[in-house]
Amino acid sequence: MNIVTTPHDLQKLLNDAGTIGFVPTMGYLHEGHLSLVEAAKSENDLVVMSIFVNPTQFGPNEDLDRYPRDFERDEALAREAGVDVLFYPNTETMYPLDMARVTVRTGADVLCGASRPGHFDGVLTVVSKLFNLVRPTRAYFGLKDAQQVALIEGYVRDYFVPVEIRRCPIIREESGLAKSSRNVYLSETEKADASDINRALAEAKDALVQGKTIQDVKAHLEERLKNIPNSTIDYIEIKDYPTLTEVTSASTELLIAVAVQFERARLIDNVIWKRG
């Protein structure tokens, strides 16, 4: 595995590389990230992973400074998983100047975008820079952040970016808790309590299958989630996917998404239901 820290060295390595599968991450790797590597290996000649904690997607009162970091651990996991090139730039490399940012035009004012203004502008800004550097054939993103996947797909479509976006399934703990780097913030008791989020989402999906109204399903979700100890509900939403607009009779995919705040961690999770 080659480890590079500069755009020049990265692009030199990738010249004439054949098909490239790209897995962008913020590090502190877990089984979810490694499942993306596995998918990329199965479809491409070369797998590139980036590790960069992107400051532009963090708000002023969020956890940028304490976001978990352990490069030696990540390097070992990436090497074992079969990553060919690990790109590990610093902030000065990725943001050398006071530069313009990509601005999300639609879909950024709901779900996490409503709670974290400017977050997805930061996400799309760094993704656009990484795509320009790596020039991947395919890029792999987990559906745990289904809104992020939808907005990246929209960016690629709207700006004619020559990359295929691969949606990859959520990887979960045995308890059902979605894998996340931020799970390290949870106590063992909180982890056990948080596993109820996935069970509540499964019940919500079943209720939609049975023909319950959107309003009834959201009310049931609220009742279930508000009973999780020492937590508060950030949002409960059911949207058309991937447009992130209101559900209509023409909607074929529905995203049921929630965010729950614990003492030190804000957890997001979702399920997607395809009608018919």
TITITOR-388837 format. One record per atom (N, C-alpha, C): z, x, y. Coordinates in steps of 0.05 Angstrom, whole numbers, padded with zeros to 5 digits, always signed. Each point is the difference from the previous one (the first is absolute). Example, Ala and Ser with C-alpha at 12.3 -4.5 7.8 and 13.67 -1.06 7.14 Angstrom:
2
+00156+00264-00114;+00000-00018+00024;+00000+00018+00024;-00014-00007+00021;+00001+00016+00024;+00014-00015+00022;
***
This chain:
276
+00000+00017-00024;+00000-00017+00024;+00000+00017+00025;-00018-00006+00018;-00001+00015+00026;+00016-00016+00021;+00017+00015+00015;+00015-00012+00021;-00011+00011+00027;-00008-00017+00018;-00011+00008+00025;+00014-00015+00023;+00001+00012+00023;+00014-00011+00023;-00018-00004+00024;-00024+00010+00000;-00018-00003+00023;-00025-00014-00007;-00012-00014+00020;-00025-00014-00005;-00022+00019-00009;-00001+00024+00012;-00021+00020-00007;+00002+00007-00030;+00023+00006-00010;+00003+00008-00028;-00005-00024-00018;+00008-00024+00008;-00005-00023-00016;-00030-00005-00003;-00014+00000+00022;-00029-00006-00002;-00015+00022-00014;+00009+00025+00002;-00013+00022-00014;+00003-00005-00030;+00023-00009-00009;+00004-00006-00029;-00017-00023-00010;-00005-00019+00018;-00013-00025-00009;-00030+00001+00003;-00011+00021+00010;-00029+00002+00002;-00012-00001-00029;-00020-00017-00004;-00013-00002-00026;+00019-00007-00022;+00020-00017+00006;+00021-00006-00020;-00008-00022-00020;-00023-00013+00004;-00006-00023-00017;+00015-00024+00011;+00006-00019-00018;+00015-00024+00009;+00029+00007+00004;+00011-00011+00022;+00028+00006+00008;+00016-00026-00001;+00022+00000-00014;+00020-00021+00001;+00023+00009+00017;+00007-00017+00020;+00020+00008+00020;+00025-00018-00002;+00023+00012+00000;+00026-00014-00001;+00016+00009+00024;+00000-00015+00022;+00016+00007+00023;+00029-00010-00003;+00020+00017+00005;+00028-00007-00003;+00016+00011+00023;+00025-00009+00002;+00020+00012+00018;+00020+00016-00017;-00006+00006-00025;+00017+00016-00016;+00023-00015-00012;+00020+00016-00009;+00022-00010-00017;-00011-00017-00022;-00017+00013-00016;-00017-00014-00020;+00017-00015-00021;-00012-00022-00010;+00012-00015-00021;-00022-00010-00018;+00007-00015-00021;-00020-00009-00020;-00023-00016+00013;+00005-00013+00022;-00021-00015+00013;-00022+00019+00010;+00008+00021+00014;-00020+00020+00009;-00015+00013-00024;+00015+00006-00021;-00012+00014-00023;-00019-00018-00014;+00004-00027+00001;-00019-00018-00012;-00027+00000+00015;+00002+00005+00027;-00025+00002+00016;-00015+00025-00008;+00015+00022-00005;-00013+00025-00009;-00015-00005-00027;+00014-00014-00018;-00012-00005-00026;-00026-00016+00003;+00000-00020+00017;-00024-00016+00005;-00022+00017+00012;+00007+00018+00019;-00019+00017+00013;-00012+00020-00020;+00016+00010-00018;-00010+00019-00020;-00021-00013-00018;+00004-00025-00006;-00018-00014-00019;-00027-00005+00012;-00003+00002+00026;-00026-00008+00012;-00014+00022+00016;+00012+00023+00003;-00010+00020+00018;+00000+00028-00012;-00016+00018+00012;+00000+00028-00009;+00024+00015+00010;+00010-00007+00024;+00021+00014+00013;+00020-00019+00012;+00026+00006-00001;+00021-00017+00011;+00014+00015+00023;+00000-00012+00023;+00013+00011+00024;+00024-00018+00007;+00023+00012+00003;+00023-00015+00011;+00009+00012+00026;+00007-00017+00019;+00012+00010+00025;+00029-00009+00001;+00016+00018+00011;+00028-00006+00006;+00005+00004+00030;+00005-00021+00014;+00004+00002+00029;+00016-00024+00009;+00024+00005+00011;+00016-00021+00011;-00010-00005+00028;-00015-00021+00003;-00015-00006+00024;+00017-00012+00023;+00005+00015+00021;+00018-00010+00021;-00010-00024+00015;-00026-00003+00001;-00011-00022+00017;+00004-00028-00012;+00008-00001-00025;+00005-00026-00012;+00029-00008-00001;+00017+00016+00012;+00029-00006+00002;+00007-00009+00028;+00016-00021+00002;+00009-00009+00026;+00023+00017+00010;+00009-00004+00025;+00021+00016+00012;+00027-00002-00014;+00006-00021-00013;+00026-00004-00014;-00002+00001-00030;-00023+00011-00010;-00004+00000-00029;+00009+00027-00012;-00007+00005-00025;+00012+00021-00015;-00017+00025-00003;-00015+00007+00021;-00017+00024-00002;+00016+00025-00006;+00022+00005+00014;+00015+00025-00004;+00014+00001-00027;+00008-00023-00011;+00014+00001-00025;-00018-00008-00024;-00026-00004+00005;-00017-00007-00022;+00002+00021-00022;+00003-00007-00025;+00005+00020-00021;-00023+00020-00003;+00007+00026-00001;-00020+00021-00003;+00010+00020-00020;-00018+00009-00018;+00007+00021-00019;-00026+00011-00011;-00011+00020+00015;-00027+00009-00007;-00001+00014-00027;+00020+00016-00006;+00000+00014-00026;-00001-00020-00023;+00016-00021+00002;-00001-00021-00021;-00027-00013-00001;-00011-00007+00024;-00026-00013+00001;-00022+00018-00012;+00001+00026+00007;-00020+00019-00010;+00000+00000-00031;+00024+00001-00011;+00002+00001-00030;-00011-00026-00012;+00007-00023+00012;-00010-00025-00011;-00031-00002+00003;-00010+00008+00023;-00029-00001+00004;-00015+00018-00020;+00011+00024-00004;-00013+00019-00018;+00000-00012-00029;+00023-00010-00008;+00002-00012-00027;-00018-00024-00004;-00004-00015+00022;-00017-00024-00002;-00030+00007-00001;-00007+00025+00008;-00028+00008-00001;-00015-00001+00026;+00015+00000+00022;-00013+00002+00026;-00014+00027+00003;-00024+00000+00010;-00015+00025+00003;+00005+00014+00027;+00002-00016+00021;+00004+00011+00027;+00022-00016+00013;+00021+00014+00010;+00022-00013+00014;-00002+00009+00029;-00004-00019+00018;-00002+00005+00029;+00026-00007+00013;+00012+00021+00013;+00027-00003+00010;+00001+00010+00029;-00011-00015+00019;-00002+00009+00028;+00026-00006+00014;+00004+00013+00023;+00023-00007+00018;-00010-00018+00022;+00019-00009+00016;-00007-00020+00021;-00019+00012+00021;+00004+00026+00007;-00017+00013+00020;-00029+00001-00010;-00004+00004-00026;-00026+00000-00011;-00014-00027+00001;+00015-00021-00006;-00012-00026-00001;-00003-00013+00028;+00018+00008+00019;-00001-00011+00027;+00002+00023+00020;-00022+00015+00003;+00001+00023+00018;+00000-00008+00030;-00010-00024+00006;-00002-00008+00028;+00011-00029+00003;+00003-00008+00025;+00006-00028+00006;-00025-00016-00003;-00005-00009-00025;-00026-00012-00007;+00001-00030+00000;-00024-00012+00002;-00002-00029-00003;+00006-00008-00029;+00009-00024-00004;+00007-00010-00027;-00019-00022-00008;-00003-00003-00026;-00014-00024-00010;+00018-00024+00005;-00012-00021+00009;+00015-00025+00006;-00009-00022-00018;+00020-00012-00013;-00006-00023-00018;-00005-00024+00017;-00023-00013-00005;-00008-00023+00016;+00011-00026-00011;+00000-00003-00026;+00009-00025-00013;+00017+00007-00024;+00019-00017-00005;+00017+00003-00024;+00024+00018+00003;+00005+00010+00025;+00022+00019+00004;+00024-00014+00013;-00003-00026+00007;+00022-00014+00014;+00015-00019-00018;-00004+00003-00026;+00015-00016-00020;+00014+00018-00019;+00017-00011-00017;+00014+00015-00021;+00014+00025+00013;-00005+00023-00011;+00013+00024+00010;-00009+00007+00029;-00025-00008+00007;-00009+00005+00027;+00016-00014+00021;+00010-00024-00007;+00016-00014+00020;+00027+00013+00004;+00011+00012-00022;+00026+00013+00002;-00001+00028+00010;-00024+00013-00003;-00003+00028+00006;-00025+00003+00018;+00002-00007+00026;-00023+00001+00018;-00011+00029+00001;-00026+00002-00003;-00013+00026+00001;-00001+00015-00026;+00015-00009-00020;+00002+00014-00026;-00028+00004-00012;-00016-00021-00001;-00025+00002-00014;-00021+00015+00017;+00003+00001+00026;-00017+00017+00016;+00005+00029-00009;+00025+00007-00004;+00006+00027-00009;-00010+00006-00028;+00002-00020-00018;-00010+00003-00027;-00030+00005+00000;-00015-00017+00015;-00029+00003+00000;-00009+00025+00014;+00015+00009+00020;-00007+00025+00013;+00001+00023-00019;+00022+00002-00015;+00002+00023-00018;-00019-00003-00024;-00004-00024-00009;-00019-00004-00022;-00028+00008+00009;-00008-00007+00024;-00027+00007+00010;-00003+00030+00002;+00021+00014+00009;-00001+00029+00001;-00002+00013-00028;+00015-00011-00018;+00000+00011-00028;-00027-00006-00013;-00011-00024+00004;-00026-00005-00012;-00021+00019+00011;+00001+00006+00026;-00020+00018+00012;+00003+00028-00011;+00025+00008-00007;+00005+00027-00011;-00008+00002-00029;+00008-00020-00016;-00004+00002-00029;-00028-00010-00008;-00010-00020+00015;-00025-00013-00007;-00001-00009-00029;+00019-00016-00008;+00003-00007-00028;-00022-00020-00009;-00005+00001-00026;-00018-00021-00012;+00016-00026-00003;+00025+00003-00009;+00017-00023-00003;+00028+00007+00009;+00014-00019+00012;+00028+00004+00008;+00017-00022-00013;+00025+00008-00007;+00017-00017-00017;+00025-00007+00015;+00006-00027+00001;+00023-00010+00014;+00014-00021-00017;+00026+00001-00001;+00016-00019-00015;+00003-00026+00015;+00000-00022-00015;+00002-00026+00012;+00029-00008+00008;+00019+00018-00004;+00027-00007+00011;-00002-00006+00029;-00016+00015+00015;-00005-00007+00028;-00028-00012+00001;-00001-00026-00008;-00026-00013-00001;-00012-00004+00027;+00016-00002+00021;-00011-00002+00027;-00014+00026+00008;+00012+00022-00006;-00013+00026+00005;-00026+00002-00014;-00001-00007-00025;-00025+00001-00015;-00022-00017+00013;+00007-00025+00008;-00019-00018+00012;-00011+00012+00026;+00018+00011+00016;-00008+00011+00026;-00018+00025-00003;+00006+00017-00020;-00016+00023-00005;-00028-00009-00010;+00000-00020-00018;-00026-00010-00009;-00016-00011+00024;+00013-00013+00019;-00014-00010+00023;-00010+00022+00018;+00016+00021+00003;-00009+00023+00016;-00024+00013-00012;+00000+00004-00026;-00022+00013-00014;-00025-00017+00003;+00003-00026-00002;-00023-00018+00003;-00011+00000+00028;+00018-00003+00020;-00008-00003+00027;-00012+00026+00012;+00009+00023-00009;-00009+00025+00011;-00020+00015-00019;-00009-00014-00021;-00020+00010-00018;+00009+00027-00012;+00025+00002-00008;+00010+00025-00011;-00009+00002-00029;-00013+00022-00008;-00012+00001-00027;+00021+00008-00021;+00018-00018-00006;+00020+00004-00020;+00006-00026-00014;+00005+00001-00026;+00008-00024-00015;+00030-00001+00000;+00012-00023+00007;+00029-00004-00001;+00007-00012-00027;+00018+00013-00014;+00009-00011-00025;+00028-00012+00003;+00003-00025-00006;+00026-00013+00000;+00014+00006-00027;+00024+00009+00001;+00015+00007-00024;+00026-00016-00002;+00007-00008-00024;+00023-00019-00004;+00027+00013+00008;+00019-00018+00007;+00027+00009+00006;+00013+00011-00025;+00013+00022+00002;+00016+00012-00022;+00029-00007+00005;+00014-00010-00020;+00027-00010+00003;+00020+00014-00018;+00025-00001+00009;+00022+00008-00018;+00002-00020-00023;+00015+00007-00021;+00004-00019-00022;+00012-00026+00010;+00016+00001+00022;+00013-00023+00011;-00020-00018+00015;-00024+00010+00006;-00019-00015+00016;-00002+00010+00029;+00019+00016+00008;+00000+00011+00028;-00025+00017+00003;-00015-00005+00022;-00024+00016+00005;+00008+00029+00007;-00015+00019-00012;+00005+00028+00005;-00006+00006+00030;+00018+00015+00012;-00004+00008+00028;+00016+00025+00006;-00011+00017+00017;+00015+00024+00008;+00026-00007+00013;+00001-00023+00014;+00024-00009+00014;+00021-00011-00018;-00006-00004-00026;+00021-00009-00018;+00023+00019-00002;-00005+00025+00007;+00022+00020+00000;+00022-00008+00019;-00005-00016+00020;+00020-00009+00019;+00019-00021-00012;-00008-00012-00022;+00016-00022-00011;+00023+00010-00018;+00022-00014+00002;+00022+00005-00019;-00008-00012-00027;+00014+00007-00021;-00006-00012-00026;+00004-00030+00000;+00020-00009+00015;+00004-00029+00002;-00023-00013+00014;-00009+00012+00022;-00022-00011+00015;-00026+00000-00017;-00004+00021-00016;-00024+00000-00017;+00001-00024-00020;+00023-00005-00011;+00003-00023-00018;-00006-00026+00014;+00012-00003+00024;-00004-00024+00015;-00030-00003+00009;-00012+00022+00008;-00028-00001+00010;-00020-00008-00022;+00007+00004-00025;-00018-00008-00021;-00006-00030+00000;+00018-00015+00013;-00004-00029+00002;-00024-00007+00017;-00009+00018+00017;-00024-00005+00017;-00024-00006-00017;-00005+00016-00020;-00023-00004-00018;+00002-00025-00015;+00024-00007-00010;+00003-00025-00014;-00005-00024+00018;+00008+00001+00025;-00005-00021+00018;-00030-00003+00006;-00014+00022+00002;-00028-00001+00005;-00015-00012-00024;+00009+00007-00024;-00013-00011-00024;+00004-00031-00001;+00024-00009+00008;+00005-00029+00001;-00018-00013+00021;-00004+00013+00022;-00017-00011+00021;-00029-00002-00009;-00010+00020-00014;-00027-00001-00011;-00003-00023-00020;+00020-00003-00018;-00001-00022-00019;+00000-00027+00015;+00015-00002+00021;+00001-00025+00015;-00027-00007+00012;-00015+00020+00010;-00026-00004+00011;-00019-00009-00022;+00002+00013-00024;-00017-00008-00022;+00005-00030-00007;+00025-00008+00002;+00007-00028-00007;-00007-00020+00022;-00011+00010+00023;-00010-00018+00021;+00020-00005+00022;+00022+00015+00002;+00019-00003+00021;-00013+00007+00027;+00009-00011+00022;-00011+00006+00026;+00009+00027+00009;-00014+00012+00019;+00007+00025+00012;+00028-00001+00012;+00006-00022+00014;+00025-00004+00013;+00023-00001-00020;-00004-00014-00022;+00020-00002-00021;+00006+00027-00013;-00022+00015-00005;+00003+00026-00013;+00015+00019+00018;-00007+00000+00026;+00014+00018+00019;+00030-00008+00002;+00006-00026+00000;+00027-00009+00001;+00016+00009-00025;-00012-00001-00023;+00013+00009-00024;+00005+00030+00001;-00020+00015+00009;+00003+00029+00003;+00024+00007+00019;+00001-00014+00022;+00021+00005+00019;+00028-00005-00013;+00001-00022-00015;+00026-00007-00013;+00008+00022-00020;-00020+00010-00015;+00006+00021-00019;+00008+00026+00013;-00016+00008+00020;+00005+00027+00012;+00025+00001+00017;+00007-00022+00013;+00024+00001+00017;+00025+00003-00016;-00002-00004-00026;+00024+00004-00017;+00003+00028-00012;-00019+00018+00008;+00003+00028-00008;+00022+00012+00017;+00021+00011-00011;+00023+00010+00016;-00008+00023+00019;+00013+00000+00023;-00002+00022+00019;-00029+00006+00008;-00015-00021+00004;-00028+00004+00008;-00007-00022+00020;-00022+00004+00015;-00011-00020+00017;-00030-00002-00004;-00010-00024+00003;-00029-00004-00003;-00014+00007+00025;-00020+00018-00002;-00017+00006+00023;-00022-00021+00002;-00015-00004-00021;-00021-00021+00000;-00005-00010-00028;-00010-00024-00001;-00012-00013-00024;-00026-00012+00009;-00022+00009-00012;-00026-00010+00008;-00018-00005-00024;-00017-00020+00003;-00022-00005-00019;-00026-00001+00016;-00018+00019-00006;-00024+00002+00016;-00025+00002-00018;-00023-00007+00011;-00025+00005-00013;-00003+00030-00003;-00011+00009-00023;-00003+00028-00004;-00030+00006-00007;-00012+00020+00013;+00013+00021+00017;-00002-00005+00030;-00007-00024+00009;-00004-00004+00028;+00027-00001+00015;+00022-00006-00014;+00027-00003+00012;+00002-00023+00020;-00018-00019-00003;+00000-00024+00017;+00014-00023-00015;+00003-00023+00014;+00013-00022-00013;-00016-00010-00024;+00014-00009-00020;-00012-00010-00024;-00015-00026+00006;-00024-00003-00011;-00015-00025+00002;-00009-00008-00028;-00013-00023-00001;-00010-00010-00026;-00021+00019-00012;-00013+00016+00018;-00020+00019-00009;+00011+00027-00010;+00026+00004+00004;+00012+00026-00008;+00000+00003-00030;-00010+00022-00009;-00001+00005-00029;+00022+00020-00009;+00010+00016+00018;+00022+00019-00006;+00022-00005+00020;+00025-00003-00010;+00023-00005+00017;+00019+00023-00004;+00009+00011+00023;+00020+00022+00000;+00027-00013+00006;+00019+00003-00018;+00028-00008+00005;+00016+00026+00005;+00009+00004+00025;+00011+00025+00008;+00027-00004+00013;+00019+00019-00005;+00026-00002+00013;+00009+00028+00008;+00018+00001+00019;+00014+00025+00007;+00030-00007+00003;+00017+00017-00012;+00028-00005-00001;+00014+00026+00010;+00018-00003+00019;+00014+00023+00011;+00027+00004-00013;+00005+00023-00012;+00027+00007-00009;+00012+00019+00020;+00023+00011-00005;+00014+00016+00020;-00017+00023+00010;-00013+00015-00018;-00015+00024+00007;-00029-00001-00008;-00009-00022-00011;-00027-00001-00010;-00012-00028+00004;-00024+00000+00010;-00016-00025+00003;-00020+00000-00023;+00002-00020-00018;-00017-00002-00023;-00021-00021+00004;-00025+00007-00008;-00022-00020+00000;-00009-00004-00029;-00010-00024-00006;-00010-00005-00026;-00019-00024+00002;-00016-00005-00020;-00019-00022+00001;-00011-00006-00027;-00013-00023-00003;-00017-00006-00022;-00026-00013+00012;-00022+00004-00014;-00025-00012+00008;-00008-00020-00022;-00006-00025+00009;-00009-00021-00019;-00029-00006+00005;-00016+00001-00021;-00028-00009+00002;-00003-00028-00010;-00010-00017+00017;-00004-00028-00008;-00023-00002-00020;+00002-00020-00017;-00021-00006-00019;+00000+00018-00024;
***
